[in-house]
Amino acid sequence: MSNHLEQSAIDCLEACNACATACGTCFSQMVGKDSKNACPACCIECAAVCRLCADAIARDSPYVKQICKLCADICAWCAEQCGAHDMDHCKRCAEACRRCAEACGKMAA
């Protein structure tokens, strides 16, 4: 990790990467299956914003707070959607989304 990043940024970047991975796994397991909510579509949105957020943190973007706020909001939404399901991959995704929402929320403050 780059030396210019504070620990909170490193934690957020790692949470974003873990969340993007969990969302990708959840999406791949859910695609084509019936869902009564936005899962798996939320996983695509969430993974994309997590990657954007991680990139913004790594390059010290002047918009990092705004991007982290958006990421936190989308992660919270995805956690709610995936958390409503009983499958293990959805539960893991929801947990990764909650951790990422928390870390991004701290960065956005």
RAVEN-V852589 format. One record per helix or strand of 2 or more residues. SS is the DSSP state (2 for helix, 1 for strand). FROM is the first residue (numbers start at 1). LEN is the number of residues. If there is no record, write none. Layout:
BEGIN
ss=SS from=FROM len=LEN
ss=SS from=FROM len=LEN
END
This chain:
BEGIN
ss=2 from=7 len=24
ss=2 from=41 len=18
ss=2 from=64 len=20
ss=2 from=88 len=21
END
